[in-house]
Amino acid sequence: MAARRRTHPGLAADALATITPALLIPARSGPPAAVLRAALYQQAFRPARPGTGPGPQVTEALAWGQHHSLPVSALADPRIVRRALDCLTVRLDGTRAAATTIARKRAVFGNCRGYAVELGLLEANPLDRVSWHLPTHSRLADPRSLPGPAQVRAILAETTRIRPELAAFFGCLYYAALRPAEAIALRTGDCDLPPGGWGQLTLMRSLPRSARAWTTTRSSHEPRGLKLRPQGTVRVVPIPPELVRMLRHHLQSHGCATDGRLFRGTRGGPLSESLYSRTWHQAITAAIPAAQPLRPYDLRHAALSLWLASGAPPPKSPPAPGTASTSCWPPTPTPCPATPTSPPGTPAGPRMPAPAPRWPTEPGTTRSDPVRHASVPQLDPMGHNGT
């Protein structure tokens, strides 16, 4: 049986604060919807902190909600369940929520119903009796909206001019398709950076950002394992010579934090999202003035699109870099045999030298030599085709 994915406490509280108002007895009087939601999110479903307590308005809203709350047994009524599910599809401003947000909140609601069955408060999960389907959504990014190698080169050049210590950070998002939280947690011991050729990153942890109230360390970053993988999983990522040179230059020029982290904030702590986001927006505005809004995460999407368009085989499941099994992806550039297999007993002749590993180029560009391994032609250090 597959392990149940752990939901972040803040995301779970957001889902419960959305669902709970739909499970209250309708009444003409009561606290405003915004006040009730704030009371649920910030107090009812939030870990208690010493020395803090709810104010009079929050206390009154929670007392009203408790008095008008439906019993758990009411979830056996499909109409109640459908009412709760329907409220997941609407944002606070009245517009339709994203499909991924609906799916996440529905999963939290499903966990609550399963727990009620486990405690004997419900005989069965009522979801089986409700014909309600999640909205479909595409998990693929539009390649036309992603930056190409030439645009990435311009972005990295502007980053080097604005804040050079972040150029290698964005390089990790593009050349290795790391998630920002994985790049923030990257340490010197995780990097194999030879003087020449391909290198390797060994990923074991991530440092995602979260509100201090939802972390056990009371800091804005909480160490975790790799996303969508069991705790303790290690992922090996081969990196091209371009990124190897960028990381070696970063260590020589900017060093690392006391605990070995390659990228750090202005005070030595974890690199903050606000810091690299400001640099990103300044760099992309200067490099591509007419570009549509892009996020640093789009560098990861651009890397995936470039690999697939260049002929690299996609991972089996799921179809995203860093979410496959423990095997490397993108594939390590391994040369194919230069000659066909000879019959048994035939003397072995001289072999042709193996071609050097190459990095993908933009689709449609010409190549100076045939592709004979899992990777494709070389780019310069900033992402341009060398041909």
C-alpha positions as CSV (number, residue, x, y, z in Angstrom):
1,M,0.0,0.0,0.0
2,A,1.4,3.4,-0.9
3,A,2.2,5.8,1.9
4,R,-0.2,8.7,2.4
5,R,1.3,12.0,1.5
6,R,1.8,14.3,4.4
7,T,0.0,17.7,4.0
8,H,1.7,20.8,5.3
9,P,-0.1,22.0,8.5
10,G,-0.7,25.5,7.0
11,L,-2.2,24.0,3.8
12,A,-4.4,21.7,5.9
13,A,-5.6,24.6,8.0
14,D,-6.4,26.5,4.9
15,A,-8.5,23.6,3.6
16,L,-10.3,23.1,6.9
17,A,-11.1,26.8,7.2
18,T,-12.6,26.6,3.7
19,I,-14.7,23.5,4.4
20,T,-15.9,24.3,8.0
21,P,-18.3,27.2,7.1
22,A,-20.2,24.8,4.8
23,L,-20.7,22.4,7.7
24,L,-22.4,24.9,9.9
25,I,-26.2,25.3,10.5
26,P,-27.4,28.2,8.5
27,A,-28.4,31.2,10.6
28,R,-29.4,34.8,9.9
29,S,-27.1,36.3,12.4
30,G,-23.4,35.5,12.9
31,P,-19.9,36.8,12.5
32,P,-18.9,38.1,9.0
33,A,-17.5,35.4,6.8
34,A,-14.0,37.0,6.8
35,V,-13.9,37.1,10.6
36,L,-15.0,33.5,10.9
37,R,-12.5,32.3,8.4
38,A,-9.7,34.2,10.1
39,A,-10.7,32.7,13.5
40,L,-10.7,29.2,12.1
41,Y,-7.4,29.6,10.2
42,Q,-5.4,31.6,12.7
43,Q,-6.7,30.0,16.0
44,A,-8.8,26.9,15.7
45,F,-6.6,25.0,13.3
46,R,-3.3,26.6,14.2
47,P,-0.7,25.2,16.7
48,A,-1.0,26.9,20.0
49,R,1.9,29.2,21.0
50,P,2.8,30.0,24.5
51,G,1.7,33.4,25.7
52,T,-0.8,34.0,22.9
53,G,-4.5,33.7,22.9
54,P,-7.5,34.8,20.8
55,G,-9.0,38.2,21.0
56,P,-12.6,38.9,22.0
57,Q,-13.8,39.0,18.4
58,V,-12.1,35.6,17.6
59,T,-13.4,34.1,20.8
60,E,-17.0,35.1,19.9
61,A,-16.7,33.8,16.4
62,L,-15.4,30.4,17.5
63,A,-18.1,30.1,20.1
64,W,-20.8,30.9,17.5
65,G,-19.3,28.3,15.1
66,Q,-19.2,25.7,17.8
67,H,-22.8,26.3,18.7
68,H,-23.9,26.0,15.0
69,S,-21.7,23.1,14.0
70,L,-23.3,20.1,12.5
71,P,-22.6,16.7,14.1
72,V,-20.1,14.4,12.4
73,S,-22.9,12.0,11.6
74,A,-24.3,14.6,9.3
75,L,-21.6,13.7,6.8
76,A,-23.5,10.6,6.1
77,D,-25.9,12.8,4.1
78,P,-24.6,13.1,0.5
79,R,-26.2,16.6,0.3
80,I,-24.0,17.9,3.1
81,V,-20.9,16.3,1.6
82,R,-21.7,17.8,-1.8
83,R,-22.2,21.2,-0.2
84,A,-18.7,21.0,1.4
85,L,-17.1,19.8,-1.9
86,D,-18.7,22.6,-3.9
87,C,-17.3,25.3,-1.6
88,L,-13.8,24.0,-2.4
89,T,-14.2,25.2,-6.0
90,V,-14.5,28.9,-5.1
91,R,-11.8,31.3,-4.0
92,L,-12.3,34.1,-1.4
93,D,-12.9,36.6,-4.2
94,G,-15.7,34.5,-5.7
95,T,-13.7,33.3,-8.7
96,R,-13.1,29.6,-9.5
97,A,-10.2,28.0,-7.7
98,A,-7.4,26.2,-9.5
99,A,-7.8,22.5,-10.1
100,T,-4.7,21.7,-8.1
101,T,-6.0,23.7,-5.1
102,I,-9.4,21.9,-5.3
103,A,-7.6,18.5,-5.4
104,R,-5.4,19.4,-2.4
105,K,-8.3,20.6,-0.3
106,R,-10.5,17.6,-1.3
107,A,-7.7,15.3,-0.1
108,V,-7.7,17.0,3.3
109,F,-11.4,16.6,3.5
110,G,-11.1,13.0,2.6
111,N,-8.5,12.4,5.3
112,C,-10.9,13.9,7.9
113,R,-13.7,11.6,6.7
114,G,-11.5,8.6,6.8
115,Y,-10.4,9.5,10.4
116,A,-14.1,9.7,11.4
117,V,-14.6,6.2,10.0
118,E,-11.6,5.0,11.9
119,L,-13.0,6.4,15.2
120,G,-16.4,4.8,14.6
121,L,-18.2,8.2,14.1
122,L,-19.1,7.2,10.6
123,E,-20.0,3.7,9.3
124,A,-18.4,4.3,5.9
125,N,-16.7,7.1,3.9
126,P,-19.6,9.0,2.4
127,L,-17.6,10.0,-0.6
128,D,-18.4,6.7,-2.2
129,R,-22.0,7.7,-2.4
130,V,-21.4,11.2,-3.9
131,S,-21.0,11.6,-7.7
132,W,-18.6,14.5,-7.6
133,H,-15.5,14.6,-9.8
134,L,-12.4,16.7,-9.6
135,P,-11.9,19.2,-12.5
136,T,-9.3,18.1,-14.9
137,H,-6.2,20.1,-15.4
138,S,-3.0,19.9,-17.5
139,R,0.3,19.3,-15.7
140,L,2.3,20.3,-18.7
141,A,3.7,23.9,-19.1
142,D,3.2,25.6,-22.5
143,P,6.6,25.5,-24.2
144,R,5.8,28.7,-26.0
145,S,5.7,30.6,-22.7
146,L,9.0,29.3,-21.4
147,P,12.4,30.9,-21.9
148,G,14.7,29.4,-24.5
149,P,18.5,29.0,-24.1
150,A,19.2,32.4,-25.6
151,Q,16.8,34.1,-23.2
152,V,18.2,32.1,-20.2
153,R,21.6,33.3,-21.2
154,A,20.5,36.9,-21.1
155,I,18.7,36.4,-17.8
156,L,21.8,34.8,-16.2
157,A,24.0,37.6,-17.6
158,E,21.8,40.2,-16.0
159,T,21.8,38.2,-12.7
160,T,25.6,38.2,-12.8
161,R,25.5,42.0,-13.1
162,I,22.8,42.6,-10.5
163,R,23.7,40.0,-7.8
164,P,26.4,37.6,-9.0
165,E,26.1,35.3,-6.0
166,L,22.7,34.2,-7.4
167,A,23.7,33.3,-10.9
168,A,24.7,29.8,-10.0
169,F,21.4,29.4,-8.0
170,F,19.3,30.1,-11.2
171,G,21.8,27.9,-13.1
172,C,20.8,25.0,-10.8
173,L,17.1,25.6,-11.6
174,Y,17.8,25.5,-15.4
175,Y,20.8,23.1,-16.0
176,A,19.8,20.6,-13.3
177,A,16.1,21.3,-13.1
178,L,16.2,21.6,-9.3
179,R,13.3,23.0,-7.3
180,P,14.1,26.2,-5.6
181,A,13.8,24.5,-2.2
182,E,16.3,21.9,-3.3
183,A,18.8,24.5,-4.5
184,I,18.5,26.4,-1.3
185,A,19.4,23.3,0.7
186,L,22.3,22.3,-1.6
187,R,25.6,22.0,0.3
188,T,29.2,21.6,-0.8
189,G,29.2,17.9,0.2
190,D,26.4,17.3,-2.2
191,C,28.4,18.4,-5.2
192,D,30.9,16.5,-7.3
193,L,32.5,19.2,-9.4
194,P,35.5,17.8,-11.4
195,P,37.8,20.3,-13.2
196,G,36.4,19.1,-16.5
197,G,33.5,17.2,-17.9
198,W,30.2,16.3,-16.3
199,G,29.6,16.5,-12.5
200,Q,26.9,15.3,-10.2
201,L,24.6,16.6,-7.5
202,T,23.4,14.2,-4.7
203,L,20.1,15.6,-3.3
204,M,18.9,14.4,0.1
205,R,17.0,17.4,1.5
206,S,15.0,20.6,0.8
207,L,14.3,23.8,2.6
208,P,10.9,25.0,1.6
209,R,9.6,28.3,2.9
210,S,6.7,28.4,5.3
211,A,5.2,30.8,7.8
212,R,7.0,30.7,11.2
213,A,3.7,29.7,13.0
214,W,3.6,26.4,11.0
215,T,7.2,25.2,11.5
216,T,8.5,23.2,14.4
217,T,11.7,25.3,14.4
218,R,9.8,28.6,14.5
219,S,11.8,29.7,11.5
220,S,10.7,30.6,7.9
221,H,12.4,27.4,6.5
222,E,12.0,23.9,7.8
223,P,14.3,21.1,6.7
224,R,12.4,18.3,4.9
225,G,13.1,15.4,2.6
226,L,12.7,15.4,-1.2
227,K,9.2,16.4,-2.5
228,L,6.9,13.5,-3.4
229,R,9.5,10.9,-2.2
230,P,9.7,8.8,1.0
231,Q,11.8,10.3,3.8
232,G,15.4,9.5,3.4
233,T,15.3,9.1,-0.3
234,V,18.5,10.2,-2.2
235,R,18.3,11.5,-5.8
236,V,21.3,11.7,-8.0
237,V,21.4,14.4,-10.7
238,P,24.1,14.5,-13.4
239,I,25.0,18.1,-14.3
240,P,26.6,19.4,-17.5
241,P,30.0,21.1,-17.6
242,E,28.3,24.5,-17.9
243,L,26.8,24.1,-14.4
244,V,30.0,22.6,-13.0
245,R,31.9,25.7,-14.1
246,M,29.3,28.0,-12.6
247,L,29.3,26.2,-9.2
248,R,33.1,26.0,-9.1
249,H,33.2,29.8,-9.8
250,H,30.6,30.5,-7.2
251,L,32.5,28.6,-4.5
252,Q,35.8,30.4,-5.4
253,S,34.2,33.8,-5.5
254,H,31.5,33.7,-2.8
255,G,32.3,30.7,-0.6
256,C,29.5,29.0,1.3
257,A,27.7,29.2,4.6
258,T,29.1,27.9,7.9
259,D,27.1,24.7,7.5
260,G,28.2,24.2,3.8
261,R,25.1,25.7,2.1
262,L,26.1,27.1,-1.3
263,F,23.4,29.8,-1.3
264,R,22.6,32.0,1.7
265,G,20.7,35.1,2.6
266,T,22.2,38.5,3.4
267,R,22.7,37.5,7.1
268,G,24.0,34.0,6.4
269,G,20.7,32.2,6.8
270,P,18.7,30.3,4.2
271,L,18.2,32.2,0.9
272,S,14.9,33.9,1.1
273,E,12.3,33.7,-1.6
274,S,11.9,37.5,-1.5
275,L,15.6,38.0,-2.2
276,Y,15.9,35.8,-5.2
277,S,12.5,36.8,-6.5
278,R,13.5,40.5,-6.5
279,T,16.7,39.7,-8.3
280,W,14.8,37.5,-10.8
281,H,12.3,40.2,-11.7
282,Q,15.0,42.8,-12.1
283,A,17.0,40.5,-14.3
284,I,14.2,39.3,-16.5
285,T,12.9,42.9,-17.0
286,A,16.3,44.0,-18.2
287,A,16.9,40.9,-20.3
288,I,13.5,40.3,-21.9
289,P,11.5,43.6,-21.6
290,A,8.5,42.3,-23.5
291,A,8.3,38.9,-21.9
292,Q,5.2,37.7,-20.2
293,P,5.4,37.1,-16.4
294,L,7.8,34.3,-15.6
295,R,8.7,32.7,-12.3
296,P,12.1,31.3,-11.3
297,Y,10.3,27.9,-11.2
298,D,9.8,28.3,-15.0
299,L,13.5,27.6,-15.4
300,R,12.8,24.1,-14.3
301,H,9.9,23.7,-16.7
302,A,12.1,25.1,-19.5
303,A,14.8,22.5,-18.8
304,L,12.3,19.7,-19.0
305,S,10.8,21.0,-22.2
306,L,14.3,21.4,-23.7
307,W,15.4,17.9,-22.7
308,L,12.2,16.3,-24.2
309,A,12.4,18.3,-27.4
310,S,16.0,17.3,-27.8
311,G,15.2,13.6,-27.7
312,A,15.9,12.7,-24.1
313,P,13.5,9.9,-23.0
314,P,11.0,11.1,-20.3
315,P,11.0,9.5,-16.9
316,K,8.5,6.6,-16.5
317,S,6.4,8.0,-13.7
318,P,5.6,10.7,-12.8
319,P,6.5,12.9,-15.8
320,A,8.6,15.5,-14.1
321,P,12.3,15.8,-13.4
322,G,13.0,14.9,-9.8
323,T,9.9,12.9,-9.3
324,A,10.9,9.6,-10.9
325,S,12.5,6.6,-9.1
326,T,16.0,6.6,-7.7
327,S,17.5,6.4,-11.2
328,C,19.1,9.5,-12.7
329,W,17.1,11.9,-14.9
330,P,18.1,13.5,-17.2
331,P,19.8,10.3,-18.4
332,T,23.6,10.2,-17.7
333,P,25.3,10.7,-21.1
334,T,26.5,7.2,-21.8
335,P,28.0,6.5,-25.3
336,C,26.5,3.8,-27.4
337,P,28.8,1.0,-28.8
338,A,30.7,2.2,-31.9
339,T,30.5,-1.2,-33.7
340,P,28.0,-4.0,-33.8
341,T,28.4,-7.0,-31.6
342,S,30.8,-9.6,-33.1
343,P,30.1,-13.4,-33.0
344,P,31.7,-15.4,-30.2
345,G,35.4,-16.1,-30.7
346,T,36.0,-13.1,-33.0
347,P,39.1,-11.1,-32.0
348,A,38.2,-7.8,-30.6
349,G,39.2,-5.0,-32.9
350,P,40.0,-1.4,-32.1
351,R,37.1,0.7,-30.8
352,M,36.3,4.2,-31.9
353,P,36.7,6.8,-29.2
354,A,33.5,7.6,-27.3
355,P,31.9,11.0,-28.2
356,A,32.0,13.6,-25.5
357,P,28.8,14.2,-23.6
358,R,26.7,17.1,-24.9
359,W,23.9,19.3,-23.5
360,P,20.6,19.8,-25.2
361,T,20.1,22.6,-27.7
362,E,17.1,24.4,-29.0
363,P,14.8,22.3,-31.2
364,G,15.3,22.9,-34.9
365,T,18.9,24.0,-34.8
366,T,21.5,22.1,-36.8
367,R,24.1,19.8,-35.3
368,S,27.7,19.4,-36.3
369,D,27.9,15.7,-35.4
370,P,25.4,12.9,-34.9
371,V,23.9,12.1,-31.5
372,R,25.2,8.8,-30.3
373,H,24.2,8.8,-26.7
374,A,21.4,9.9,-24.4
375,S,22.3,13.6,-24.5
376,V,22.6,16.1,-27.4
377,P,24.8,18.9,-28.6
378,Q,26.8,21.3,-26.5
379,L,25.8,24.7,-25.3
380,D,28.1,27.4,-24.1
381,P,28.3,28.2,-20.3
382,M,25.2,30.4,-20.4
383,G,23.0,28.2,-22.6
384,H,23.7,29.0,-26.2
385,N,24.3,26.4,-28.9
386,G,28.0,26.3,-29.9
387,T,27.3,25.5,-33.6
